[in-house]
Amino acid sequence: MSCFYEQGLRFTCQDSCYYCCGVEPGFVFLTKSDLRRLSEFLSLSKEDVIRAYCRKVPFGSFSYISLNEKKNHDCIFLHDQKKCSVYQGRPTQCKTYPFWSTIVDSQESWSREKEYCPGINVGQLHTKEDIDAYLEMRQNEAPALWEEYFS
């Protein structure tokens, strides 16, 4: 079955934009590997990373772990210069944007995202194989659950 991105999609993050890292409220849900990477990058225990930079997001009988936001809805790790302070250890959700299933599901959803993201349809060509690898990366990572770290 063919998909609309069979020939690849262009995307390059634009320095002047940080919309995906702030501006509106949202969640950056961490996976177990994200938490490990942030813990190593920040030289803190996983529990200390959670205490300092995360929030509990209840979801039925369990809770996800999401990064905190500042009062203006910017990510806790977004510097005043609008750069990521943990870029090398950033979460998978951030690494894979805009190649999320909800965005690359159709030409229409990709075009809708372009309204917010000036990097879409610009710059580097990401092949279908690259995009599929991003999608698989997100799908295969286990979420970090609050209850695994705190009672």
N, C-alpha and C positions, 0 to 999 in steps of 0.2 A: 504494500500500500504506500502510495507516495504522500508526502506532506508538503506544505507550502514552502518549507525551507530546504527543499531538495538540493537547490543550488547554493545553499549557504545564506547567511545573513551578515550584514555589515553592522559593526558596533565598535565604537571607541569612546570610552569615558571622556567627557569634556571637563577640563580643569575648572571652568567657570561654574559648573553645576555640582550641586550636592543634594539634589532633590531626593534621591533614593536613600540618603543618610539622615534626613531630617525633614523639616518644614511641616509635615503632617504627622499626626499620631500613628503609631504602628508597632509592630513586633519584630524583633530579630530573635527567632527561636534558635536556641543552641542545640547542637547535637553533642553526643558524648565526645567525639573527636574535636569539636570546636572547643569544648571546655578544657580538654587536655592541652590543646594548642595554646589557648589563652593563658592557661596556668603556667605552661613552660615559658611563654613569651613575657609574661608579667612577673615571673619568678614568685608565684604565690600558689598556695594549695588551691585545689578546685573549690573547696568550701569558702576560702577567703575571696576568690574571684566572684563567686555567687553573692556573698555578703556585700562586697564593695560595689559591684557593677551590674547586678541582676535583680530581677523581680520574679515573683511567683505568679503564674497565670493559670488559675484553676480551669480544669476541663473535665467535668464529670468526676470520676473517682480518682483522678490523678491530676498533677499540675505540671505544665511545661515551665521551662526556664527561658526567660527573654531578657535581653539587655535592657538596662534602664534608659530612659530618655531624660533629657534636660527639660526645663519648663517650656522652652520654645519648641519642643518635640525633636530636637536634634539628638542623634545617638550620643550616648555617654562618652564615646571614644572620638567624636568629631571635634577637632581642635578649632580654636577661634579662626585660624587661617583656612578653615573648611577642608582640612586634610585628616585622614584617619590616623590616629595615634597608635593603632595596633595593626597596621596594614599587613605586615608579614604574618601575623597570627589571626587575621580576621576570620569571622565565621563563614561557613560554606554558603549560607544564604547570601552573603555579600559577594563572595567570590564568583558565584554563578549568575548574578544579575547581569542582564535581563533575560537570561536563558532559563526561565522558570516555566513549568508546564502551563500555567495559566496565561502566560504571555506569548509563548510560541505555539499555542494550541491552534491558532488560525491567523490568517493574514489580517483579519479584522482586529483581533486582540493585540497583535504586534503594532498595527497602525494606531490603535488607541493609546498604547504605551508611549508612542512617539510624541504624543501631546505633552507628556511630562518629562520625557528624557531626550535631550537634544543629541545624544550620542547614537541613537538608533538610526540606522541606514547611513551611517557615517564611518569612514575609516576602514579598519581591519575587517577582512572577510573571514568569518568563522564558518568552517565547513559543516555539513550535516553531521559528520562524525564527531566534530568538536561539540556541537550542540547536544547531540545524543549523549555524549560523555558527561556534560554538565547536568543533564536531566537525570542520568543514572546516578551520578554522585549525590544529588539531593535525595533521590528515592532510596538509596541503599544505606544512608547513615541513620543510625538509631538516635531518636531524640533524647536529650538529657531531661530526666524527670526529677522534679524537686524532691520527691520522696526517696530517691536513691541517695541523697546527700543529707537530708534533714527529716526528722520524724514529724 
